[in-house]
Amino acid sequence: MFFDLNVPIKKTQQRANASKKGKQPQQEIPASWTPSEISDLESRIDLLIHLGYSVIGLSQTVHKKVDPKTHVNVLDSLLGRLQTRPGIVFLKRLNIVLDSESEKGFGLINANVALFNGYDLIALVPTTHNTLSLACLTHSMPTPLTAHIISLPLTLPRLPYHLKHTLIRTALKNGAVFEINYVGALGGENDPVLVDANVAESGASAKRNWWASTRELVRVTKGKGLIVSGGVIAEADLRSPRDIGNIISLLGLSQDAAHDALTKTPKSLIIRAETRKTYRAVLSEPKVVFPPHMEPMGLPTPQDTTEVNTLKRAREDNSLTVLPPSTSAAKKKKRKPNKEVA
């Protein structure tokens, strides 16, 4: 089972015109998908299935912050328009690009839990050192709003921060993973929202930057806690899992580690991401009930337990009766003095 947890959707959200007085904030119109957009995404999904992927994560990207008054989950309406494919799992993912303005807050608070519950995965894309610290130290802790994926801008000419071992180890200890999008290794087209936010680049220079930055990420993480996703927009840039494993092995990872980045690590990530919905939940105490014809060996049945309790009570009642003191215990033997021999 192979995973691709980053399949960007090409959708531009339209905003309603503001009122004349300017008191009411702008609101986003509910997403309406055109036949051309649906057919483009369907063709990409069909090609991913043909290449061997069985778990596909559709991603929606937001820049700076998530405003509950204007944010619309476009993936809900999209999944209803897609064809049903048996054996294929679709996940909803939200990417939040963090910049200097996001340091004051980007909407990941307890008041918006109901809004984020509509997504299966939450990913953060930090672009400053402070936002990287927030992603690794604060938002990777177990909470109803835990962000389990940290995606770094690997195609930029230079990483906007230094990868410290303490931050990376803390994030890995909390259960977060670092994502590598292989579209940068091919110099392919990135998500338009990331390009507009100056977080991603395309072309030959982006390919060179990707190799240098990804090697640094592998060195700091020591090959642990890494997942490999696509982030591909064009069908020509899609690759099979075996090809991606060979590319990742060039970064210094073993074949087993490269295979785990496409299979084992994403699977554990999805299971861990489900804990956002059961965080601090109250669970009932389970009771094991055995069928009458399948009583476990060595364990007493309820009937045997009742008989044992009855015998114990009878013994306790008999012990309460007053017994006369024994004469042998009451009398003490007196020691006779030895007779002297004349």
WOVENCOR-V577371 format. One record per helix or strand. SS is the DSSP state (A for helix, B for strand). FROM is the first residue (numbers start at 1). LEN is the number of residues. If there is no record, write none. Layout:
BEGIN
[[SS/FROM/LEN] [SS/FROM/LEN]]
END
This chain:
BEGIN
[[B/2/7] [B/15/1] [B/28/1] [A/35/17] [B/53/11] [A/74/6] [B/89/10] [A/100/5] [A/110/7] [B/121/6] [A/129/10] [B/149/3] [A/165/10] [B/177/5] [A/183/4] [A/192/5] [A/204/18] [B/226/4] [A/235/3] [A/241/9] [A/255/6] [A/264/13] [A/302/18] [A/327/4]]
END
